Amino acid sequence: YMLPFGCAGAHFCVQFYYKRKLWDYVAFCLTAAMAMCWFIAKSFMFLDFEFDPLPMSIKHVCLVLMLVSLSSLLLPGLVAASKRPGLTGGLLALHAGGLCVLELQLHCQFKGIYPPYLVVFTTCLGLYLTQHLHAQGKSTAGSAWLMGCLYASKLGLLLHPAPLAL
């Protein structure tokens, strides 16, 4: 069922590569998101599982995962083609918040499946990229501050791995 979406996504990706139009990249992201949402819905949405740290079911975690994945897909095109740092910064802040929720669930629920060094790595990488994108003028000062706070707050998982560490 998803073959036409993959073909259309490849077409829009090639169009963006040659023309650098933001619309082509957004169309590519939407077709990729359709395939990703179909896969997640068919693979995980039927499971009945509750996470302990925050009262979230696997359906809620899947929705956060889809949101983070869609923002991850949109970010390279916005950075490359868009001249609006507010839009890019807002999407980066949304991505940082979703990543915090996902890491909280994975690190606190399953000991060993998401080790502490990955929390440190994603925190350091997020802080570096936040500073770098702000220095290049790709994000606003407010969104850079918010992203910095969100990424730095993830270190609280290592100091106090409790449900409400963030």
Disulfide bonds with the S-S distance in Angstrom:
none
